[in-house]
Amino acid sequence: VFGNNVRNILSAVESGNVDAGVVYITDAKLSNRVKRVATASTTLHSPIVYPIAVLKGRKNAALAKAYVQFLASDTAKTVFRTYGFGTP
């Protein structure tokens, strides 16, 4: 069974409509109704990257820049790791 997105797959596993699904670990960690039984080796796929940028000439560019800087902080990295994200 194929889903439209990872949340559809996770929901199908949670509801028992399917026996198993393949989702990102970050999504699996959000659910206490699924059991992780395997993790794909990072050598089997390209790095998963979530880019972020501040657009030039925007009204709240300074605030956006501060937010990006926060996301690169040790505090934010700790939160990311808690939810299964790797950090550079």
The first five atom37 places (N, CA, C, CB, O) and aatype in JSON, in Angstrom:
{
  "aatype": [19, 13, 7, 2, 2, 19, 1, 2, 9, 10, 15, 0, 19, 6, 15, 7, 2, 19, 3, 0, 7, 19, 19, 18, 9, 16, 3, 0, 11, 10, 15, 2, 1, 19, 11, 1, 19, 0, 16, 0, 15, 16, 16, 10, 8, 15, 14, 9, 19, 18, 14, 9, 0, 19, 10, 11, 7, 1, 11, 2, 0, 0, 10, 0, 11, 0, 18, 19, 5, 13, 10, 0, 15, 3, 16, 0, 11, 16, 19, 13, 1, 16, 18, 7, 13, 7, 16, 14],
  "atom_mask": [
    [1, 1, 1, 1, 1],
    [1, 1, 1, 1, 1],
    [1, 1, 1, 0, 1],
    [1, 1, 1, 1, 1],
    [1, 1, 1, 1, 1],
    [1, 1, 1, 1, 1],
    [1, 1, 1, 1, 1],
    [1, 1, 1, 1, 1],
    [1, 1, 1, 1, 1],
    [1, 1, 1, 1, 1],
    [1, 1, 1, 1, 1],
    [1, 1, 1, 1, 1],
    [1, 1, 1, 1, 1],
    [1, 1, 1, 1, 1],
    [1, 1, 1, 1, 1],
    [1, 1, 1, 0, 1],
    [1, 1, 1, 1, 1],
    [1, 1, 1, 1, 1],
    [1, 1, 1, 1, 1],
    [1, 1, 1, 1, 1],
    [1, 1, 1, 0, 1],
    [1, 1, 1, 1, 1],
    [1, 1, 1, 1, 1],
    [1, 1, 1, 1, 1],
    [1, 1, 1, 1, 1],
    [1, 1, 1, 1, 1],
    [1, 1, 1, 1, 1],
    [1, 1, 1, 1, 1],
    [1, 1, 1, 1, 1],
    [1, 1, 1, 1, 1],
    [1, 1, 1, 1, 1],
    [1, 1, 1, 1, 1],
    [1, 1, 1, 1, 1],
    [1, 1, 1, 1, 1],
    [1, 1, 1, 1, 1],
    [1, 1, 1, 1, 1],
    [1, 1, 1, 1, 1],
    [1, 1, 1, 1, 1],
    [1, 1, 1, 1, 1],
    [1, 1, 1, 1, 1],
    [1, 1, 1, 1, 1],
    [1, 1, 1, 1, 1],
    [1, 1, 1, 1, 1],
    [1, 1, 1, 1, 1],
    [1, 1, 1, 1, 1],
    [1, 1, 1, 1, 1],
    [1, 1, 1, 1, 1],
    [1, 1, 1, 1, 1],
    [1, 1, 1, 1, 1],
    [1, 1, 1, 1, 1],
    [1, 1, 1, 1, 1],
    [1, 1, 1, 1, 1],
    [1, 1, 1, 1, 1],
    [1, 1, 1, 1, 1],
    [1, 1, 1, 1, 1],
    [1, 1, 1, 1, 1],
    [1, 1, 1, 0, 1],
    [1, 1, 1, 1, 1],
    [1, 1, 1, 1, 1],
    [1, 1, 1, 1, 1],
    [1, 1, 1, 1, 1],
    [1, 1, 1, 1, 1],
    [1, 1, 1, 1, 1],
    [1, 1, 1, 1, 1],
    [1, 1, 1, 1, 1],
    [1, 1, 1, 1, 1],
    [1, 1, 1, 1, 1],
    [1, 1, 1, 1, 1],
    [1, 1, 1, 1, 1],
    [1, 1, 1, 1, 1],
    [1, 1, 1, 1, 1],
    [1, 1, 1, 1, 1],
    [1, 1, 1, 1, 1],
    [1, 1, 1, 1, 1],
    [1, 1, 1, 1, 1],
    [1, 1, 1, 1, 1],
    [1, 1, 1, 1, 1],
    [1, 1, 1, 1, 1],
    [1, 1, 1, 1, 1],
    [1, 1, 1, 1, 1],
    [1, 1, 1, 1, 1],
    [1, 1, 1, 1, 1],
    [1, 1, 1, 1, 1],
    [1, 1, 1, 0, 1],
    [1, 1, 1, 1, 1],
    [1, 1, 1, 0, 1],
    [1, 1, 1, 1, 1],
    [1, 1, 1, 1, 1]
  ],
  "atom_positions": [
    [[0.85, -1.17, 0.0], [0.0, 0.0, 0.0], [0.89, 1.23, 0.0], [-0.97, 0.0, 1.22], [1.83, 1.33, 0.79]],
    [[0.61, 2.16, -0.87], [1.34, 3.41, -0.92], [0.48, 4.52, -0.34], [1.77, 3.75, -2.37], [-0.73, 4.54, -0.54]],
    [[1.1, 5.44, 0.38], [0.4, 6.59, 0.93], [0.78, 7.84, 0.18], [0.0, 0.0, 0.0], [1.77, 7.87, -0.54]],
    [[-0.01, 8.88, 0.35], [0.29, 10.17, -0.29], [1.47, 10.86, 0.36], [-0.93, 11.07, -0.24], [2.18, 11.63, -0.28]],
    [[1.67, 10.59, 1.64], [2.78, 11.21, 2.37], [3.08, 10.37, 3.61], [2.44, 12.68, 2.76], [2.36, 9.43, 3.93]],
    [[4.14, 10.73, 4.28], [4.6, 9.94, 5.43], [3.56, 9.91, 6.55], [5.92, 10.51, 5.96], [3.44, 8.9, 7.25]],
    [[2.83, 10.98, 6.74], [1.81, 11.0, 7.79], [0.68, 10.02, 7.49], [1.24, 12.41, 7.96], [0.12, 9.42, 8.41]],
    [[0.34, 9.85, 6.22], [-0.67, 8.85, 5.85], [-0.2, 7.45, 6.2], [-0.99, 8.94, 4.34], [-0.97, 6.64, 6.72]],
    [[1.06, 7.16, 5.91], [1.62, 5.84, 6.22], [1.61, 5.62, 7.73], [3.05, 5.71, 5.66], [1.19, 4.56, 8.2]],
    [[2.08, 6.6, 8.48], [2.12, 6.48, 9.94], [0.71, 6.26, 10.49], [2.74, 7.74, 10.57], [0.53, 5.42, 11.38]],
    [[-0.25, 6.98, 9.98], [-1.64, 6.82, 10.43], [-2.17, 5.42, 10.13], [-2.53, 7.87, 9.77], [-2.89, 4.84, 10.95]],
    [[-1.81, 4.88, 8.98], [-2.26, 3.53, 8.62], [-1.67, 2.49, 9.56], [-1.87, 3.21, 7.16], [-2.36, 1.54, 9.93]],
    [[-0.42, 2.67, 9.95], [0.2, 1.74, 10.9], [-0.44, 1.89, 12.27], [1.73, 1.98, 10.98], [-0.76, 0.9, 12.93]],
    [[-0.63, 3.13, 12.71], [-1.23, 3.38, 14.03], [-2.62, 2.77, 14.14], [-1.3, 4.89, 14.3], [-2.98, 2.24, 15.19]],
    [[-3.39, 2.85, 13.08], [-4.77, 2.36, 13.12], [-4.88, 0.85, 12.93], [-5.59, 3.05, 12.05], [-5.95, 0.27, 13.13]],
    [[-3.76, 0.22, 12.56], [-3.79, -1.22, 12.34], [-4.27, -1.61, 10.95], [0.0, 0.0, 0.0], [-4.47, -2.8, 10.68]],
    [[-4.45, -0.63, 10.07], [-4.89, -0.93, 8.71], [-3.8, -1.6, 7.87], [-5.35, 0.34, 8.02], [-4.09, -2.24, 6.87]],
    [[-2.55, -1.45, 8.29], [-1.42, -2.14, 7.65], [-0.55, -2.72, 8.76], [-0.59, -1.17, 6.72], [-0.57, -2.25, 9.89]],
    [[0.2, -3.75, 8.43], [1.06, -4.39, 9.43], [2.35, -3.63, 9.69], [1.4, -5.79, 8.98], [2.9, -3.69, 10.79]],
    [[2.84, -2.91, 8.67], [4.11, -2.19, 8.81], [4.16, -1.06, 7.8], [5.31, -3.15, 8.61], [3.41, -1.05, 6.82]],
    [[5.04, -0.11, 8.05], [5.23, 1.0, 7.13], [6.66, 1.51, 7.23], [0.0, 0.0, 0.0], [7.35, 1.25, 8.21]],
    [[7.07, 2.22, 6.22], [8.4, 2.84, 6.21], [8.2, 4.35, 6.28], [9.23, 2.42, 4.93], [7.61, 4.95, 5.38]],
    [[8.7, 4.94, 7.36], [8.57, 6.39, 7.57], [9.89, 6.94, 8.09], [7.41, 6.71, 8.56], [10.77, 6.19, 8.51]],
    [[10.02, 8.25, 8.06], [11.19, 8.89, 8.66], [11.16, 8.66, 10.16], [11.22, 10.42, 8.33], [10.09, 8.64, 10.77]],
    [[12.32, 8.49, 10.76], [12.39, 8.28, 12.21], [11.8, 9.46, 12.97], [13.85, 8.05, 12.64], [11.22, 9.29, 14.04]],
    [[11.94, 10.66, 12.4], [11.4, 11.85, 13.06], [9.88, 11.76, 13.18], [11.79, 13.11, 12.29], [9.31, 12.26, 14.16]],
    [[9.23, 11.15, 12.21], [7.78, 10.97, 12.29], [7.42, 9.82, 13.22], [7.19, 10.73, 10.9], [6.46, 9.91, 13.98]],
    [[8.17, 8.74, 13.15], [7.9, 7.59, 14.03], [8.01, 7.98, 15.5], [8.86, 6.44, 13.71], [7.25, 7.49, 16.33]],
    [[8.96, 8.86, 15.82], [9.15, 9.27, 17.21], [8.0, 10.1, 17.75], [10.44, 10.04, 17.35], [7.86, 10.26, 18.96]],
    [[7.17, 10.64, 16.86], [6.03, 11.44, 17.3], [4.86, 10.58, 17.78], [5.57, 12.34, 16.18], [3.92, 11.09, 18.38]],
    [[4.93, 9.29, 17.51], [3.82, 8.4, 17.85], [4.21, 7.42, 18.94], [3.34, 7.65, 16.61], [5.27, 6.8, 18.88]],
    [[3.34, 7.27, 19.92], [3.57, 6.24, 20.94], [2.77, 4.98, 20.61], [3.18, 6.77, 22.34], [2.68, 4.06, 21.42]],
    [[2.18, 4.94, 19.41], [1.37, 3.79, 19.0], [2.06, 2.91, 17.97], [0.05, 4.27, 18.45], [1.47, 1.95, 17.48]],
    [[3.32, 3.22, 17.65], [4.06, 2.38, 16.7], [5.34, 1.91, 17.36], [4.36, 3.14, 15.38], [5.86, 2.53, 18.28]],
    [[5.84, 0.79, 16.86], [7.09, 0.23, 17.37], [8.1, 0.22, 16.23], [6.88, -1.21, 17.95], [7.84, -0.34, 15.16]],
    [[9.23, 0.83, 16.46], [10.29, 0.82, 15.44], [11.0, -0.52, 15.52], [11.3, 2.01, 15.65], [11.48, -0.91, 16.58]],
    [[11.08, -1.21, 14.4], [11.72, -2.53, 14.38], [13.02, -2.54, 13.58], [10.77, -3.56, 13.81], [13.81, -3.47, 13.7]],
    [[13.25, -1.51, 12.77], [14.48, -1.44, 11.98], [14.73, 0.0, 11.58], [14.4, -2.35, 10.72], [13.8, 0.8, 11.47]],
    [[15.99, 0.32, 11.36], [16.38, 1.64, 10.89], [17.3, 1.46, 9.69], [17.09, 2.47, 12.02], [18.27, 0.7, 9.75]],
    [[17.0, 2.15, 8.6], [17.83, 2.05, 7.39], [19.18, 2.71, 7.63], [17.11, 2.7, 6.18], [19.26, 3.78, 8.23]],
    [[20.21, 2.08, 7.17], [21.56, 2.63, 7.28], [21.66, 3.91, 6.47], [22.62, 1.6, 6.8], [21.09, 4.01, 5.38]],
    [[22.38, 4.89, 6.99], [22.56, 6.15, 6.27], [23.37, 5.95, 4.99], [23.25, 7.17, 7.16], [23.41, 6.84, 4.14]],
    [[24.01, 4.8, 4.84], [24.75, 4.52, 3.6], [23.82, 4.11, 2.46], [25.79, 3.43, 3.84], [24.26, 4.01, 1.31]],
    [[22.55, 3.87, 2.76], [21.6, 3.41, 1.75], [20.82, 4.54, 1.08], [20.64, 2.45, 2.37], [20.04, 4.29, 0.16]],
    [[21.01, 5.77, 1.54], [20.26, 6.88, 0.96], [21.07, 8.17, 1.02], [18.92, 7.08, 1.69], [22.03, 8.28, 1.78]],
    [[20.67, 9.12, 0.21], [21.3, 10.44, 0.24], [20.92, 11.13, 1.55], [20.87, 11.3, -0.98], [19.9, 10.8, 2.14]],
    [[21.74, 12.07, 2.0], [21.39, 12.8, 3.21], [20.03, 13.51, 3.04], [22.49, 13.84, 3.56], [19.71, 14.01, 1.97]],
    [[19.26, 13.53, 4.11], [17.97, 14.22, 4.1], [18.24, 15.62, 4.65], [16.87, 13.46, 4.96], [18.67, 15.77, 5.79]],
    [[17.99, 16.63, 3.83], [18.35, 18.0, 4.17], [17.08, 18.85, 4.23], [19.35, 18.59, 3.14], [16.22, 18.77, 3.35]],
    [[16.98, 19.65, 5.27], [15.89, 20.61, 5.42], [16.51, 22.01, 5.34], [15.11, 20.39, 6.78], [16.98, 22.52, 6.36]],
    [[16.52, 22.63, 4.16], [17.15, 23.94, 4.03], [16.31, 25.05, 4.66], [17.41, 24.26, 2.56], [15.1, 24.93, 4.8]],
    [[16.99, 26.12, 5.03], [16.33, 27.3, 5.57], [17.07, 28.52, 5.06], [16.28, 27.28, 7.14], [18.29, 28.48, 4.89]],
    [[16.35, 29.59, 4.8], [16.98, 30.81, 4.28], [16.17, 32.02, 4.72], [17.09, 30.76, 2.74], [14.98, 31.93, 5.01]],
    [[16.85, 33.14, 4.75], [16.2, 34.42, 5.0], [16.13, 35.14, 3.66], [16.97, 35.28, 6.09], [17.15, 35.31, 2.99]],
    [[14.94, 35.56, 3.27], [14.77, 36.25, 2.0], [15.15, 37.72, 2.12], [13.33, 36.11, 1.5], [14.81, 38.38, 3.1]],
    [[15.85, 38.21, 1.12], [16.26, 39.62, 1.12], [15.05, 40.53, 0.96], [17.27, 39.89, -0.01], [14.06, 40.18, 0.31]],
    [[15.14, 41.7, 1.58], [14.14, 42.73, 1.38], [12.81, 42.47, 2.06], [0.0, 0.0, 0.0], [11.82, 43.13, 1.74]],
    [[12.75, 41.54, 2.98], [11.49, 41.25, 3.66], [11.34, 42.13, 4.9], [11.42, 39.76, 4.06], [12.34, 42.55, 5.49]],
    [[10.13, 42.4, 5.27], [9.82, 43.29, 6.39], [10.44, 42.8, 7.7], [8.32, 43.43, 6.54], [10.92, 43.61, 8.49]],
    [[10.42, 41.51, 7.94], [10.92, 40.95, 9.2], [12.22, 40.18, 9.02], [9.87, 40.04, 9.8], [12.45, 39.17, 9.68]],
    [[13.09, 40.67, 8.13], [14.34, 39.96, 7.83], [15.22, 39.81, 9.07], [15.11, 40.7, 6.74], [15.83, 38.76, 9.26]],
    [[15.28, 40.83, 9.91], [16.12, 40.74, 11.12], [15.59, 39.66, 12.07], [16.17, 42.11, 11.85], [16.37, 38.89, 12.64]],
    [[14.29, 39.6, 12.22], [13.69, 38.58, 13.07], [13.9, 37.18, 12.47], [12.17, 38.86, 13.26], [14.19, 36.23, 13.19]],
    [[13.76, 37.08, 11.17], [13.99, 35.8, 10.49], [15.44, 35.36, 10.66], [13.63, 35.91, 9.0], [15.7, 34.18, 10.89]],
    [[16.37, 36.3, 10.54], [17.79, 35.97, 10.72], [18.05, 35.48, 12.14], [18.68, 37.2, 10.4], [18.81, 34.52, 12.33]],
    [[17.44, 36.12, 13.12], [17.6, 35.69, 14.52], [17.04, 34.28, 14.71], [16.89, 36.68, 15.48], [17.61, 33.48, 15.45]],
    [[15.94, 33.97, 14.04], [15.34, 32.64, 14.13], [16.27, 31.59, 13.53], [13.98, 32.61, 13.42], [16.46, 30.52, 14.1]],
    [[16.85, 31.89, 12.38], [17.8, 30.97, 11.74], [19.0, 30.75, 12.65], [18.25, 31.52, 10.36], [19.47, 29.62, 12.79]],
    [[19.49, 31.82, 13.26], [20.62, 31.69, 14.18], [20.25, 30.82, 15.38], [21.09, 33.07, 14.66], [21.06, 30.01, 15.83]],
    [[19.03, 30.97, 15.89], [18.58, 30.13, 16.99], [18.55, 28.66, 16.57], [17.18, 30.57, 17.47], [18.98, 27.79, 17.33]],
    [[18.06, 28.39, 15.36], [17.99, 27.01, 14.89], [19.36, 26.35, 14.78], [17.28, 26.95, 13.55], [19.46, 25.12, 14.78]],
    [[20.41, 27.16, 14.68], [21.78, 26.64, 14.61], [22.43, 26.56, 16.0], [22.63, 27.51, 13.7], [23.58, 26.13, 16.12]],
    [[21.71, 26.96, 17.03], [22.26, 27.0, 18.39], [22.31, 25.6, 19.02], [21.44, 27.93, 19.28], [21.63, 24.68, 18.57]],
    [[23.12, 25.47, 20.05], [23.21, 24.2, 20.78], [21.86, 23.81, 21.38], [24.27, 24.28, 21.88], [21.51, 22.64, 21.42]],
    [[21.11, 24.81, 21.86], [19.79, 24.54, 22.44], [18.87, 23.89, 21.41], [19.16, 25.84, 22.98], [18.23, 22.88, 21.7]],
    [[18.81, 24.48, 20.22], [17.95, 23.93, 19.17], [18.45, 22.56, 18.71], [17.88, 24.89, 17.98], [17.65, 21.67, 18.45]],
    [[19.76, 22.39, 18.62], [20.31, 21.1, 18.2], [19.92, 19.99, 19.17], [21.84, 21.18, 18.08], [19.68, 18.86, 18.76]],
    [[19.87, 20.32, 20.46], [19.45, 19.33, 21.45], [18.0, 18.91, 21.2], [19.6, 19.9, 22.88], [17.67, 17.72, 21.27]],
    [[17.15, 19.87, 20.91], [15.74, 19.57, 20.61], [15.65, 18.73, 19.33], [14.92, 20.87, 20.46], [14.91, 17.75, 19.29]],
    [[16.39, 19.11, 18.3], [16.38, 18.34, 17.06], [16.78, 16.89, 17.3], [17.32, 18.98, 16.03], [16.12, 15.98, 16.81]],
    [[17.84, 16.68, 18.06], [18.3, 15.31, 18.33], [17.24, 14.52, 19.1], [19.62, 15.34, 19.14], [17.06, 13.33, 18.85]],
    [[16.54, 15.18, 20.03], [15.48, 14.53, 20.8], [14.42, 13.94, 19.88], [14.84, 15.52, 21.78], [13.86, 12.88, 20.16]],
    [[14.14, 14.64, 18.79], [13.1, 14.19, 17.86], [13.64, 13.43, 16.66], [12.32, 15.38, 17.38], [12.94, 13.23, 15.67]],
    [[14.91, 12.99, 16.75], [15.45, 12.11, 15.73], [16.17, 12.76, 14.58], [0.0, 0.0, 0.0], [16.59, 12.08, 13.64]],
    [[16.33, 14.08, 14.62], [17.06, 14.76, 13.56], [18.54, 14.72, 13.85], [16.57, 16.21, 13.41], [18.96, 14.92, 14.99]],
    [[19.34, 14.46, 12.83], [20.79, 14.6, 12.96], [21.12, 16.07, 12.77], [0.0, 0.0, 0.0], [20.38, 16.79, 12.1]],
    [[22.22, 16.51, 13.33], [22.62, 17.91, 13.16], [24.06, 17.96, 12.71], [22.42, 18.71, 14.46], [24.88, 17.14, 13.11]],
    [[24.38, 18.94, 11.87], [25.77, 19.06, 11.4], [26.71, 19.46, 12.52], [25.86, 20.07, 10.28], [27.92, 19.6, 12.29]]
  ]
}
